[in-house]
């Protein structure tokens, strides 16, 4: 079969770039046509700031009869490309019939275009923009996609791997029914302990206080994510734009912030999954599309929410007053052990391992017994130990009987019995 590449450079080819997937997936009940404006703004230099430091090209692919059988885009962000070990460009918005020759024609076009711009590697399928949209090849979970997420046929994976693409990383979306009875008792107990700790406070957002939450989100996100490769720090204008974009569909009861001594440390953002509405708009978000959007929103067709968690590590110089019984139990559930040594005689030890020496010193002060030593493996970890039988029987065992553990409960009960 002879295939012809056509660059997208006018309204007609741009329209075909949008419409080809609609025809390709017309018999797939899971496919949801994205809003045209969401795709078009990726390739609009006035709306996509990456054009300031990068460039992009799109193609459609036609067969001998003039039928469109594929599409693809290639792009390079010159500023970020050089930060990789190999200068790396990207390709995405790939859709194609199940034909290797057609797919390879599209892949080759991207590869040659990127090579001409000094690129030595090609990531894909990715977005000419942030990772929260149009990112990745779907390989499991062929269900209706979330808003602005990729959906593709299962054979796409075979086409990519046959060309030579390999896994770089896996991006996973979890789905769980909202059912309080399904909550793991360990998680429930940890939540209770944190809620009982006066240093922590949680609140859902309140409209009219946007500036505060913008600054809180910015602090949490940048400290949690900006250190990872390929993730750029956000600025205040970007976060304000994000809050403005979700405001029409925001349910303030679904967006929570966590604070430690009034410093923002975590946020959980959930918004109604609007693809349940987008499904009915046929790609249009003109005046009539907006009226239909509000109608389906009013009808309550959104039955699920989409969210993500940001949290950052906090460091505080610990003090005895902040080491509450709940804190100790949570710490020991994660880092503690109750040893029963049966050599020439039975001996018992209570241990807690941690690299933060100050935490262990405060825990020793809390119990009023035991000692601390470096761990034998020279890993930089310290161990808090209590070996004295009197201390174990009068301080350690009574404390954990009065404040039951969750994860280490069975281990402690055997220890206490001995």
C-alpha positions as CSV (number, residue, x, y, z in Angstrom):
1,X,0.0,0.0,0.0
2,X,1.3,3.4,-0.9
3,X,0.7,6.0,1.8
4,X,1.0,9.8,1.5
5,X,1.9,12.1,4.4
6,X,0.2,15.5,4.4
7,X,1.3,18.3,6.7
8,X,-1.4,20.0,8.7
9,X,-1.1,23.6,7.6
10,X,-4.6,24.9,6.9
11,X,-8.1,24.8,8.2
12,X,-9.1,21.8,6.1
13,X,-6.2,19.6,7.2
14,X,-6.5,20.8,10.8
15,X,-10.2,19.8,10.8
16,X,-9.3,16.4,9.4
17,X,-6.7,16.0,12.2
18,X,-9.6,16.4,14.6
19,X,-12.2,14.3,12.8
20,X,-10.1,11.2,11.9
21,X,-10.2,9.6,15.4
22,X,-14.0,10.2,15.5
23,X,-14.4,8.0,12.5
24,X,-11.8,5.5,13.7
25,X,-13.5,4.8,17.1
26,X,-17.1,5.2,15.9
27,X,-17.9,1.6,16.9
28,X,-16.1,1.6,20.2
29,X,-18.6,2.4,23.0
30,X,-15.7,3.4,25.4
31,X,-14.4,6.2,23.2
32,X,-15.4,9.7,24.1
33,X,-14.7,12.5,21.6
34,X,-12.6,15.2,23.3
35,X,-13.7,18.8,23.1
36,X,-12.2,20.2,19.9
37,X,-11.0,23.3,21.7
38,X,-8.9,21.1,24.1
39,X,-7.0,19.6,21.2
40,X,-6.7,22.7,19.2
41,X,-5.2,24.9,21.9
42,X,-2.2,22.5,22.2
43,X,-1.3,23.5,18.6
44,X,-2.2,27.2,19.0
45,X,1.0,29.4,19.6
46,X,-1.3,32.0,21.2
47,X,-2.5,29.5,23.9
48,X,0.4,27.1,24.3
49,X,3.4,28.9,25.9
50,X,5.8,26.1,24.9
51,X,5.9,27.6,21.4
52,X,8.0,30.4,22.9
53,X,10.9,27.9,23.3
54,X,9.8,25.1,21.0
55,X,8.2,24.0,17.8
56,X,5.6,21.5,16.6
57,X,4.4,19.9,13.4
58,X,1.4,17.7,12.6
59,X,0.6,15.2,9.8
60,X,-2.3,13.2,8.5
61,X,-1.8,10.0,6.5
62,X,-3.8,9.0,3.5
63,X,-4.0,5.8,1.5
64,X,-4.2,5.3,-2.2
65,X,-7.9,6.0,-2.3
66,X,-7.5,9.3,-0.4
67,X,-8.9,8.0,2.8
68,X,-7.3,9.2,6.0
69,X,-5.7,6.3,7.9
70,X,-3.6,8.0,10.5
71,X,-2.4,11.1,12.2
72,X,0.4,12.2,14.5
73,X,2.2,15.2,15.9
74,X,5.9,15.8,16.6
75,X,7.3,18.5,18.9
76,X,10.4,19.7,20.7
77,X,10.8,21.9,23.7
78,X,14.4,23.1,23.2
79,X,14.7,24.3,26.8
80,X,13.9,20.9,28.4
81,X,15.3,18.7,25.6
82,X,18.9,19.4,26.5
83,X,18.3,18.5,30.1
84,X,18.1,14.8,29.2
85,X,21.2,12.6,28.8
86,X,20.3,12.6,25.1
87,X,18.5,15.6,23.5
88,X,15.0,14.3,23.5
89,X,11.9,15.4,21.5
90,X,8.4,14.1,21.6
91,X,5.6,12.7,19.5
92,X,1.9,12.3,20.3
93,X,-1.7,12.5,19.2
94,X,-1.1,9.3,17.3
95,X,-4.0,7.5,15.9
96,X,-3.8,4.9,13.1
97,X,-5.4,1.9,11.6
98,X,-4.0,-1.5,12.5
99,X,-1.3,-1.5,9.9
100,X,2.5,-1.5,10.7
101,X,3.4,0.1,7.4
102,X,1.0,3.0,8.1
103,X,2.2,3.4,11.7
104,X,5.8,3.2,10.8
105,X,5.4,5.9,8.2
106,X,4.1,8.2,10.9
107,X,6.8,7.2,13.3
108,X,9.5,7.7,10.7
109,X,8.2,11.2,9.9
110,X,8.4,12.2,13.6
111,X,11.9,10.7,13.9
112,X,13.3,12.4,10.9
113,X,11.8,15.8,11.8
114,X,13.3,15.5,15.3
115,X,16.7,14.4,14.0
116,X,16.8,17.4,11.8
117,X,16.5,19.5,15.0
118,X,19.4,17.8,16.8
119,X,17.3,15.3,18.8
120,X,18.8,11.9,19.6
121,X,15.8,10.3,21.3
122,X,12.0,10.4,20.9
123,X,9.5,10.0,23.7
124,X,5.9,9.1,23.0
125,X,3.1,9.2,23.0
126,X,3.3,12.4,25.1
127,X,1.8,15.9,25.1
128,X,3.3,19.2,23.8
129,X,2.5,20.5,27.3
130,X,2.0,19.2,30.9
131,X,1.8,15.6,31.9
132,X,-1.8,15.9,33.2
133,X,-3.2,15.7,29.6
134,X,-2.8,13.5,26.5
135,X,0.0,11.4,28.0
136,X,0.8,7.8,27.4
137,X,-0.3,4.7,25.5
138,X,-3.2,2.9,27.2
139,X,-2.2,-0.8,27.8
140,X,-4.7,-1.8,30.5
141,X,-8.1,-0.8,31.6
142,X,-9.9,-0.1,28.3
143,X,-12.8,1.8,29.9
144,X,-14.2,5.3,29.1
145,X,-11.2,7.7,29.6
146,X,-11.0,10.5,32.1
147,X,-11.2,14.1,30.8
148,X,-8.3,15.0,28.4
149,X,-6.7,11.5,28.8
150,X,-5.7,9.3,26.0
151,X,-7.8,6.4,24.8
152,X,-6.6,4.0,22.1
153,X,-7.1,0.5,20.8
154,X,-5.2,-2.4,22.4
155,X,-3.2,-2.9,19.1
156,X,-1.4,0.4,19.6
157,X,1.0,-1.1,22.1
158,X,2.0,-3.7,19.5
159,X,2.7,-1.0,16.9
160,X,4.8,1.1,19.3
161,X,6.9,-1.9,20.5
162,X,7.3,-3.3,17.0
163,X,8.9,0.1,16.0
164,X,11.3,0.0,18.9
165,X,9.6,2.0,21.6
166,X,10.2,0.7,25.2
167,X,8.7,1.4,28.6
168,X,10.1,4.6,30.1
169,X,7.7,4.7,33.0
170,X,4.2,3.6,33.8
171,X,1.5,6.1,34.7
172,X,-1.3,4.5,36.7
173,X,-4.9,5.7,37.5
174,X,-6.7,3.9,40.3
175,X,-10.4,3.5,40.5
176,X,-12.3,2.6,43.7
177,X,-16.0,2.7,44.6
178,X,-17.0,5.1,47.3
179,X,-18.0,2.7,50.0
180,X,-17.0,3.4,53.6
181,X,-17.1,-0.3,54.5
182,X,-14.2,-1.0,52.1
183,X,-11.8,1.3,54.0
184,X,-8.9,-0.7,55.5
185,X,-9.1,-0.7,59.3
186,X,-5.4,0.2,59.4
187,X,-6.0,3.3,57.4
188,X,-9.0,4.2,59.4
189,X,-7.0,3.9,62.7
190,X,-4.1,6.0,61.3
191,X,-6.6,8.7,60.2
192,X,-8.1,8.7,63.7
193,X,-4.7,9.1,65.3
194,X,-3.7,12.0,63.1
195,X,-7.1,13.7,63.6
196,X,-6.5,13.4,67.4
197,X,-3.1,15.1,67.1
198,X,-3.5,18.8,67.7
199,X,-0.6,19.7,65.4
200,X,-2.6,18.6,62.4
201,X,-5.6,20.4,60.9
202,X,-7.7,19.6,57.8
203,X,-10.3,21.7,55.9
204,X,-12.1,21.7,52.6
205,X,-11.7,24.9,50.6
206,X,-14.1,27.7,50.9
207,X,-15.0,29.9,47.9
208,X,-14.0,33.5,48.3
209,X,-10.6,32.6,49.8
210,X,-8.9,31.7,46.5
211,X,-5.6,33.5,47.1
212,X,-4.9,31.6,50.3
213,X,-5.5,28.2,48.6
214,X,-3.5,29.2,45.5
215,X,-0.4,29.9,47.7
216,X,-0.9,26.8,49.8
217,X,-1.2,24.6,46.7
218,X,1.8,26.2,45.2
219,X,3.9,25.5,48.3
220,X,2.8,21.9,48.6
221,X,3.1,21.0,44.9
222,X,6.6,22.5,44.3
223,X,8.1,21.0,47.4
224,X,6.5,17.6,46.6
225,X,7.0,17.3,42.8
226,X,9.4,19.9,41.3
227,X,12.4,17.8,42.3
228,X,11.4,14.9,40.0
229,X,12.8,14.8,36.4
230,X,10.5,16.2,33.8
231,X,8.3,18.0,36.3
232,X,8.6,21.8,36.2
233,X,7.9,24.0,39.2
234,X,4.6,25.9,39.0
235,X,4.2,29.6,39.5
236,X,1.4,31.5,41.0
237,X,-0.1,32.6,37.7
238,X,-0.3,29.0,36.6
239,X,-2.1,27.9,39.7
240,X,-4.5,30.8,39.6
241,X,-5.3,29.8,36.0
242,X,-5.9,26.2,37.1
243,X,-8.2,27.2,39.9
244,X,-10.1,29.5,37.5
245,X,-10.5,26.7,35.0
246,X,-12.0,24.2,37.5
247,X,-14.2,26.8,39.3
248,X,-17.3,26.2,37.2
249,X,-17.4,22.5,38.1
250,X,-15.7,22.7,41.5
251,X,-17.4,21.1,44.5
252,X,-15.6,22.6,47.5
253,X,-16.5,19.5,49.6
254,X,-14.2,17.5,47.4
255,X,-11.0,19.6,47.8
256,X,-9.1,19.3,51.0
257,X,-6.0,20.8,52.5
258,X,-3.9,19.5,55.4
259,X,-1.8,21.7,57.7
260,X,0.8,21.0,60.3
261,X,1.2,23.8,62.9
262,X,-0.7,25.9,60.3
263,X,1.9,25.2,57.5
264,X,0.4,23.6,54.4
265,X,1.7,20.1,53.9
266,X,-0.9,18.2,51.9
267,X,-3.8,18.6,49.5
268,X,-6.3,16.3,47.9
269,X,-8.0,17.7,44.9
270,X,-11.1,16.0,43.4
271,X,-13.3,17.4,40.7
272,X,-16.3,15.8,39.0
273,X,-15.2,13.6,36.1
274,X,-16.8,15.7,33.3
275,X,-16.2,13.3,30.4
276,X,-19.6,11.9,31.4
277,X,-20.9,15.3,30.1
278,X,-18.4,15.7,27.3
279,X,-19.7,12.5,25.8
280,X,-22.9,14.3,24.9
281,X,-21.3,17.4,23.3
282,X,-19.8,15.8,20.1
283,X,-16.6,17.9,20.5
284,X,-18.4,21.2,20.5
285,X,-18.1,23.8,23.2
286,X,-19.8,26.7,21.4
287,X,-22.8,28.4,22.9
288,X,-25.1,25.5,22.3
289,X,-22.4,23.1,23.7
290,X,-22.2,25.2,26.9
291,X,-25.9,25.1,27.3
292,X,-25.9,21.3,26.9
293,X,-23.0,21.1,29.4
294,X,-25.0,23.0,32.0
295,X,-28.0,20.8,31.3
296,X,-26.2,17.6,31.8
297,X,-24.4,18.9,34.8
298,X,-27.8,19.8,36.3
299,X,-29.1,16.3,35.6
300,X,-26.2,14.9,37.6
301,X,-24.7,12.6,35.0
302,X,-21.3,12.8,36.6
303,X,-21.1,9.7,38.8
304,X,-17.4,9.7,39.6
305,X,-14.7,12.2,40.6
306,X,-11.2,12.4,39.5
307,X,-8.5,13.4,42.0
308,X,-4.9,13.5,42.9
309,X,-2.9,13.8,46.1
310,X,0.0,16.1,46.8
311,X,1.9,15.9,50.0
312,X,5.4,16.9,51.1
313,X,7.7,15.7,53.9
314,X,7.8,18.0,56.9
315,X,10.8,18.2,59.3
316,X,10.5,19.6,62.8
317,X,12.8,19.4,65.7
318,X,10.7,17.0,67.9
319,X,9.8,17.8,71.4
320,X,8.2,15.7,74.1
321,X,4.9,17.5,73.9
322,X,4.5,16.7,70.2
323,X,5.2,12.9,70.8
324,X,1.7,11.9,71.7
325,X,0.6,8.3,72.4
326,X,-1.0,8.3,68.9
327,X,2.2,9.4,67.3
328,X,4.2,6.7,69.2
329,X,1.8,4.0,68.1
330,X,1.9,5.1,64.5
331,X,5.7,5.3,64.5
332,X,6.1,1.8,66.1
333,X,3.6,0.3,63.7
334,X,5.9,1.4,60.9
335,X,9.4,1.3,62.3
336,X,9.3,-0.8,65.5
337,X,9.9,-4.4,66.4
338,X,9.3,-6.6,69.5
339,X,12.1,-9.3,69.6
340,X,12.1,-12.5,71.5
341,X,15.6,-14.0,71.5
342,X,15.9,-17.6,72.4
343,X,19.6,-18.5,72.9
344,X,21.0,-19.8,76.2
345,X,18.1,-17.9,77.9
346,X,15.1,-16.1,76.7
347,X,15.6,-12.4,76.2
348,X,13.2,-9.7,75.0
349,X,14.0,-6.4,73.2
350,X,11.9,-3.5,72.0
351,X,13.5,-1.7,69.1
352,X,12.7,1.3,66.9
353,X,14.9,2.2,63.9
354,X,15.1,5.6,62.4
355,X,17.7,7.8,60.6
356,X,16.4,10.9,62.5
357,X,18.3,10.7,65.7
358,X,16.3,13.6,67.3
359,X,13.1,11.6,67.0
360,X,14.6,8.6,68.8
361,X,16.0,10.8,71.6
362,X,12.5,12.3,72.1
363,X,11.0,8.8,72.2
364,X,13.5,7.7,74.8
365,X,12.6,10.8,76.8
366,X,8.9,9.9,76.4
367,X,9.3,6.4,77.8
368,X,12.0,7.3,80.3
369,X,14.2,4.3,79.6
370,X,16.4,2.5,77.1
371,X,19.3,3.7,75.0
372,X,20.2,4.6,71.4
373,X,23.1,3.2,69.3
374,X,24.0,3.3,65.6
375,X,22.7,0.3,63.5
376,X,25.4,-2.3,62.8
377,X,25.0,-2.1,59.0
378,X,26.5,1.5,58.8
379,X,23.5,2.7,56.9
380,X,23.3,5.9,58.9
381,X,20.3,4.5,60.8
382,X,20.0,4.5,64.6
383,X,18.2,2.1,66.9
384,X,16.4,2.9,70.1
385,X,16.5,-0.2,72.3
386,X,14.8,-1.3,75.6
387,X,16.2,-4.5,77.0
388,X,15.8,-4.1,80.8
389,X,13.1,-6.5,81.9
390,X,11.8,-4.1,84.6
391,X,11.5,-1.3,82.0
392,X,9.8,-3.6,79.5
393,X,7.3,-4.9,82.1
394,X,6.5,-1.6,83.8
395,X,6.7,0.9,80.9
396,X,6.7,-0.6,77.4
397,X,4.2,-3.4,77.8
398,X,1.6,-1.4,79.8
399,X,1.8,1.5,77.4
400,X,1.0,-0.7,74.3
401,X,-1.7,-2.6,76.2
402,X,-3.4,0.8,76.9
403,X,-2.8,2.0,73.3
404,X,-3.2,-1.0,71.0
405,X,-1.2,-1.3,67.8
406,X,-2.6,-2.1,64.4
407,X,0.1,-3.5,62.2
408,X,2.3,-5.0,65.0
409,X,-0.6,-6.1,67.3
410,X,0.0,-9.8,67.0
411,X,3.8,-9.4,67.3
412,X,3.3,-7.4,70.5
413,X,0.8,-9.8,72.0
414,X,3.3,-12.7,71.8
415,X,6.0,-10.4,73.1
416,X,3.8,-9.4,76.1
417,X,2.9,-13.0,76.9
418,X,6.6,-14.0,77.1
